[in-house]
Amino acid sequence: MSSLLDIGRAVRTRRTELGLSQNQLAHLSGLSRQTLVGLENGSLSDLGVNRVAQVTSVLGLEAAPFSMQGRSKKRGLWMAAKTASVSYRRELAPETLGETLVSGEVPPSFVPHLVHLLDEAPVPIVVMAVEEAAAHAHVSPKAVWRNVAKLAKSLSVHRQALWA
């Protein structure tokens, strides 16, 4: 079993790989920024398993030992595109979603799909999509996160603050 110090190191490393700030990860995982800072710097003496699971699931880390092996087998853009298309006749292609996340430009016919994705999709699916889109485009995940925040604001999604 990993110690809280090991978990904090893994969280910091993975958060940085994904281009997320501590504030962004705190929002996405439902933890306070202060708790996340304490976890990452090793100053927390205790954090319940449910709260650890909140942050590790967003990052795609699996317990004992933390690993991304299972995450690498998942198709984040495909899952996110399917989630975004669930209520619509026209299906958003994973490639189109990836281009949208990387460019910050939504094809007009897919605006409702993006609103649905940012308002309804489970956070880990959006995180996987951002990571995969960044990798395919050879850009930093941080740049893609900026576009997600910009899209959420321009589309006036209900969970806008979550993506800011």
N, C-alpha and C positions, 0 to 999 in steps of 0.2 A: 504494500500500500504506500502511496506517495505521501510525503509530508506536505503540510500547508506551504512550506517554503518552496518545495519542488513544484507544487501546483502554481504558485505565484510566478515562478520563473517561466514555466511553460505558457502561462497566460500572457505574460509580457512579450515573450518571443513570438507567439502566434498573433497577438494583437498587432505587433509591429509589422509582421509579414503581411498582414491584411491591410495595412495602411490606416488603421483605426486609431483615433486618439483615445485617451482614457475616458474622456467625456462621452464620446460616441459609444464606446463599448458599455459604459455604465448605462446609458439610455437603452441600448439594444438588449441588454441582459436584465434590466430592471433592478440593478444594484445601484447604490449611491456611488458617486465618484470617490468619496472618502474611503468606502469599503474596498473599492477596486485598487486604489492607491496603496492601502494597507496590505492587501493581498499580494500585489506585485513587489512591494519593497520588503516584505517579510515581517512587518510589524504587527500583523494580526495574530492573536493567540488562539482564536477559534473562529470557525465559519462553518455553519451547518452544511450537511451534504446537499440539501436542496439548493442552497445558494451557490455552492460550488458548481452544481449541475447546471444552474441557470447560465453561468458565464461560460462554462466549458462547452455546452451544447451549441451556443452561438458561434463559438470559434471552431467547432468541429473536432474538438479534442475528446478522445475516449479515455476512460479511466483504466488504471492499473495495467501497465503504465500508460500515460497519456500518449496517444498516437493519432496520426492522421490517416492511417492505413485504410480504414473503412471509408473515410471521406473521399479519398482519391478515387474510389470506385464509383462514386455517385456522379451523376451528370447534373450539375447545378443549374446551368442555363436551360436544359431541357425541362427539369422539374419546375423551374420558375415560369417558363413559357407555358407549360401545361396548366399551372396554377392560375396564371393571368388569363388564360383562354377559357376557363371552365364555364363561364356564363355567356360566351359569345360564339356565334356561328363561325366567324372567320378566326382561324387559329394563328396566334403569334408564333412565328418560327424562332427557335433558339438563336439562330444567327442574327435575326433582326433584333431580338432582345439584347444580345451582346453588343451589337453596333449602337443601339440606343443608349445603353448604359455607358459605353465608352465615349460617345459623342455628346450625349446630353440632349440630342435632338430626337423627338418622337414623330414617326410618321403619323399624320393626322388620323388615319383609319385605326391606329392602335392606341390612341390616347385613353379610351376606356379600359383597355387591357392593363396599361401602366398604372392607372389610378387603382384598379382592382388589386394589382400586385402589391403596390406600396401601402394600400389600406388593409388588405386582408391576408396576405401570405405570411406564413410563419417566418419569423426573423432568420432562423438558420438557412432557409431556402434562399432568401435574398442575399445573405452573406456568401453562400456558395456561388450564386450567380455572379456577384461582383468579382469574386476571386477568379472565377473561370474566364469572365469577360476580359479582365485585366491581363491574365496570362495569354489568352489568344491574341490580344492586340499588342502585347509586349509593352504595356504601360503599367505604372504603379497602381496598386489597388486604391491608394490614397486619392489619386486623380479621379478614379471611377466613383469613389464615395462622394467627392465634391459634386459630381454630376447627379448622383442620386439625390443629394440634398437640394440641388437646383431644380431637378425634375419635380420633387415633392412640393417645393414651394410654388413653382409655376403652374402645377396641376391642382394646387390647393387641396391636397389630400388630407384626410382627417388625422392621419398619423404623421403629419409633417414634422412635428417636433422630434419624433423618434429618429428621423433620418438627418436632422440638422447637425 
